[in-house]
């Protein structure tokens, strides 16, 4: 039985490794093309670089970070330290249910609320609010477990020394900072790789300028890959391969940081 499970584990690992390596290898040579990161795409994406897509993705992630992390952290503290136990478990199960909702549903929600009802249109702010709506439950559901893992004796010891509730909460946050950092990296990694919510709320296939304000549309890496693969010919596929390789490398870096953080926490 042990050998059977070991063989199955190796088979799954090799399959995943094959997918990752094939994507990276197919697009890696294009990352070293002159101007790949600094030039604008030209001639129907058959020449140039990915500068507006890269900057657009970074701008989008910065807004998602600024919106979802403070809100998610406040919600996590409420669930772990303030809310009654039964109510906290109910809210956590609700957040877990929201995590299982397909991302395209969040895209339709963002389209109806932010783009149409609030009249933001296809814009950077609509896409960032939609991604934040999807990211906040994900962050809360993982971060709250790290706060609850802090020993009860630490809270009691801090309070017995004369600390108030706020000081005790700050101590708990400090004790679980590695876990919160892990949740943060996982949240940003998931938001960075999403395509469907951005596609219907904030992305355009091509723009001649970077977003100058929050109500401007944006070009991003995942939506540009989708657009190239679905709409353009073979002469443009190299750019999609290069962007896919770059995204895989970025995601591997993010999850490597997560694993290192978890290992340091265990040690």
N, C-alpha and C positions, 0 to 999 in steps of 0.2 A: 504493500500500500504506500509505503514511504517513497519507493522508487517510482511508482505510478504518478504520484502527486509531483514529484521532482521533475519528471519528464514533461508533464503537462505545464508546469511553471516555466521550464526552459523554453517550451514551444511558444507559449504566450509572449514571453520576453523577447524571443528572437523575431516573432512576427511584428511586435511593436518597434523593435530596433530596425527592422528592415524598412518599415514605413518611414521612420524618422530619417534614417540614413539616405534613403532614396530621394526624399524631398530635399534634404540639405545638399547632397552631391549634385543633383540636377540643376540647382540654382546657385551653388557656391561660386562658380567661375564668374558669374555676372556681377557679383558683389565687388569685384576688383576692377570692373570697367571704369575708365576715367569718367568722372562726373555722375556716376550712378547715384550717389547720395546727394549731390549738390545741383544737378541740372533738372530742368523741367522736361516732362515728356513731350515728344514731338512726333509728327507724322503718324498719327493714330497709334501712339504708344510703341511704335517700332524703333524709335530712337530716343535719346535723352536719358533722363533719370527719374528718380522717385521723390524728389525733394518735396513737392506739395503734399504727397501722401504721407510721408514721414512726419513732416511738421504738423499736418492735420491730426494724425494719430496722437502725437505728443500733446497737442492742445486739448484734444478731447479727453485724454487720460488725466491731464492736469485739472480740468473742470470736474471730472468724475471724482477725483481724489478730494478736491475742495468741498464738494457737496456731500458725498456719501460717507466719508470717513468721520467727520465730526458728528453727523446725525447718527451714524451707526454706533459710534462710541458712546454717545449719550444713551441711545437705546439699550446697548449692552450693559451699561452701568445700572440702568433702571431694572432690567430683567434680573441681573445677578444680585444687586445690593438693596434695592428699594421695594420692588413689587412683591406682593404676597406670593408664596410658593405656588399655589394652584393657578393663580393668574399668570405668573411667569411661565409656567409649563404650557399653559394654553397659548400664550403669545409665541413661545418658542416653536410649538407645533405648527402654528400658523405661518411662521417664518420658514419652517422646513417645507410646508406645502407650497409656499410661493417659490421656493428654490426648484421645485419639480415642474413648474409651469414652463412650457416651451418658450424660448426667447422671442419667437415671432409674435406670440401673444402680447408680450411687453411692447413689441414694436407697434402693433395695432393699437394698444392702449395709449402709447406715446403719440401716435398719429392723431387719434381722436381728441386727446386732452391738450397736449402741448402745441401741436401743429395747427389744429383746427379751432378747438374751443378757446384756447388762450391766444390764438392768432400769432404764434411764433413762426409758423411756416416751416419749410424745410431749412433747418438751421443748426448751427453748432450747439446752441442752448437746448433745442428740442432733443437732439441726440444725447447730450450729456445728462439731461434730466431723466430721459428714458433709461439710459444705462445705470444711472444712480438708483432709480426705482428698483431695478433688477439686482443691483449690487448690495444695497443696504441689508435686506434679509439674509443674503449669503454671508456677509461680514458678521452680522449679529449672531447668527446661528453657530458659527464656528468660534467666535471670540468669547461668547458667554461661557463655553465649556472651560476655557482656560481660566477665567475668573473664578468659576466655581471650584476649580481644582486647587485653588489656594487654600491651605489648611485653615480650619475654623479657629485653631489656636492662635494664628497670627492676628486675626481680627480681634479676638478677645484680649490678646496681649497688648495690642496697640491702644485699645479703649481703656484697659486697666491702668495704663500709664497716663491717662488724662486726655487722650486725643478725642476730638469730636468726630462726628460721622463723616464729614468731608475729609479730614486727615486720614481716617481709617480707609476710606475709599481710595485715596491717592496712594496709600501704602499697598493696597491690593493691586492697583494698576501697575505699580512699580514691580511688584513681585511677579506679575504675569506679563511683563513687557515683551518677552520673547514670543509668547503665544499670540499676543496681539499683533506683533510684527508679522508672524506667520500668517495670520488671518488677513492682514492687510495685503501681503504679497499675493496670496491666493485670490483675493478679491480683484486686485488690479490685473492679475493674469487672466482671469476669466473675462473681465470687461474688455481687455485689450484684444482678445481673440474673437469677440462677438461680431457677427456680420448682419444678421437679420434686423435687429432693432435700429442699427444705424442706417441701414439701406432704405428704410421707409420713413425715417424722421429727419435725417440731417445730411445725407451723403449725396454728392453729385458725381457723375462719371468723369467730367473734366471741367476745370475752372482756370481762368487765365490769371487769377490772383489768389493770394492767401486770404483767409477770413479776416476782415478788418474790424468786425464787430460780432457780437454774440448771435445776431440774427442772420448772419451770412451762412451759406452752406459750406460743407467741408469735404475734402477728399481724404480718404483713409486707406490704410494698407489692405485690410480684409475686403472692403467693398470694391476696391480697384482690382484685386485679384479676381473676384467674382465677375465684374464687368468685362474684364479682358477675356477670361475663359469663355464666357457666354456669348460675347458679341464680336470679338475681333479674330483675325486670322492667325496663321502660323507665324507671320513675321513679328507679331506682338507677344507671343507666348513666352518669350525669354524674360520679359519684364515681370510677368506673373510668377514665373519660376523663381526669379531673384527675390521678389517680395515674399513668396512663400518660404523660401530658405531663410530669409532674414527673420520672419516671424517665428519659425521653429527655433532658431538659435536664441531669440529673445525669451521665448517661453522656457527653453531648457535652462537658461540663466536664472530666470525667476524661480523655477522650482528647485534648482540647485541651491539657491540662497535659502529657500524654505527648508530643505533637508538639512543644511548646515545649521540653521537656527534651531531646528528640532533636536538635532544631535547635541548641540551645546546645552539646550535646556535639560535633556536627560542627564548629561554629565553633571 
